[in-house]
């Protein structure tokens, strides 16, 4: 077992330090396809996330990182196991109850997923209107504040096509923040961005988390970028082969990635080292 790999079955809904458990996955399975084409990105994953934490999920492509986010949001249903969010078992909720849970969460999709036919301001206002807000002055004030918060003042009248890739990510984050969510899910927030812009997005994620400290927002990001993971996370989790192979602070992953493998290193530790170092040779199988 990897150094620092956490006990997947925390009981009682709290962590040792007393933090509330806001998300819990218990022996979750999820597969796609059938027969020889069947893939199982999650094969019995158990995980507990504390309120107010910053969790980053890493791992090779196709290992279920984005699938996990969609399961937490209720966009996918598990084939087996349980998922609890805010103490509610998602599989037991009706459509209205699930929608009420989703109102407390936000997701930043890989490409930003802005509506091309709407202005940036209309995009940011969309979740407020979708949740029934009718006070246009309040919408205007919130839109202006959220765009200012992500460093995009005076862009409300622009179209998404007029923005750079990094600016579109920022605009999408502003939309995610419109209703002050208690959980923010980031799906590959720096994909397609240059290293400098990626670093700026990492700073923005940290700033966003700090700005919502009064509601103890929980941030979960999936990424391939270890620099982003190290900068954002207070906890890193690595998925491979349908299971968790590493779970601990960023320092643990940095240490395992340095130098030669320690004598008697576990397979999980060698997987972490291979991924952190970006090496083709190792226990993680790659497809050219």
Secondary structure, DSSP 8 states (H G I E B T S, - for coil): --TT---S---TTB-TT--BEEEEEEEEEEEES-GGG-EEEEEEEEEEEETT-EEEEE-STTSSHHHHHHHHHTSS--SEEEEEETTEEGGG--HHHHHHHHTTEEEE-TT----TTSBHHHHHHHHHHHTT---HHHHHHHHHHHHHHTT-TT-TTSBGGGS-HHHHHHHHHHHHHTT--SEEEEESTTTT--HHHHHHHHHHHHHHHHHTGGGT-EEEEE-S-HHHHHHH-SEEEEEETTEEEEEE-HHHHHHHTSSS--TT--HHHHHHHHHHHT-SSSSS----
